[in-house]
Amino acid sequence: MENTEKKKKILSCIQPTGTPTLGNYLGALKNWKALEDDFDAAYAVADLHAITVRQEPQQFRKQIIEAYALLLSIGLSPEKSIVFVQSHVPTHAQLAWILNCYTQFGEMSRMTQFKDKSRSHADNINVGLFSYPVLMAADILLYQADFVPVGADQKQHLEIARDIASRFNGMYGNVFTIPEPYIPKAGARIMSLQDPAKKMSKSDENTKSFISMLDKPETIMKKMRSAVTDSEASVRFDEELKPGVSNLMNIYSCCTGLDHEQIEKDFAGKGYGDFKTAVGEAVVEELRPIRENFEMYMKDQAMLKEMMTKGADIATRISQRTLDKTMKKIGYVLK
Ligand code: TRP
């Protein structure tokens, strides 16, 4: 946090829109935890972003709490990092409004996610959906983040955050740190268990295609057993010819730390049945502590509330400095 000034800053957020998958965990969240020691980290539940599509109130409330509990359950430490809920920190919406006035309609119209979502939510193409990347820029710039771990789908949004920041700095002097994407050293892109040409996704209609981070061991084993492979019956890494098996090898590798070569050796002469059981068991062990932590946190809502409040207080204090600086530059009279 603040007193470890030399560390670079990193920030990322997840939307509270359903339990993340094993793919989200191995590809992103697991890294968040690993980054805690080397960076000043801020992690948030992006609940303001989530209402760009309609949310059912009762469900939404539950998902926000669960998302926060899940961040703690993967081992993020409120002592090392700032872990908070976006809507608890008013500076996000405030800076987003300001940055809206420094962002051009034309550049936002090029955002591919907006174009895609306008198609998939044709009955609700709201202005928030359009200006969503500006809110994301505010999230990042408020904390002067040097790095932002993002997946491919968020690259363009990070790019616009950089553009907005550079433009603002160009007009007013150095106000914002220009954020860079953080590309993790390890961590694979985990694909659907049913169609390894597609990314594993929690919104897939076929629930056998993904493992949720909170799936029970029996469910994990069952889904793993029904994972698509091929007819060669040999555990060998070849993403082109054997995408299903290669995906399982990636999963196994992420959970055990073994490399592909070692996995091939260990399973030489064995069939897919044995391999799938091993991968399933490795996933069960990887997710077990997370599920157990989650159950513990969810049982103590008072403690969760308290931790949320602490996180929000720190985040507010830090981000307020950037907001004040920004407003002063523009000419606002600070109270
Ligand atoms: N838009 C991101 C997503 O849907 C979530 C997000 C919101 C985010 N604000 C952010 C990610 C800031 C990184 C940095 O995944």
Residues whose N, C-alpha, C, O or C-beta is under 5 A from the ligand:
A	BS01	LIG	L11 S12 C13 I14 Q15 A46 H49 M136 D139 I140 V148 P149
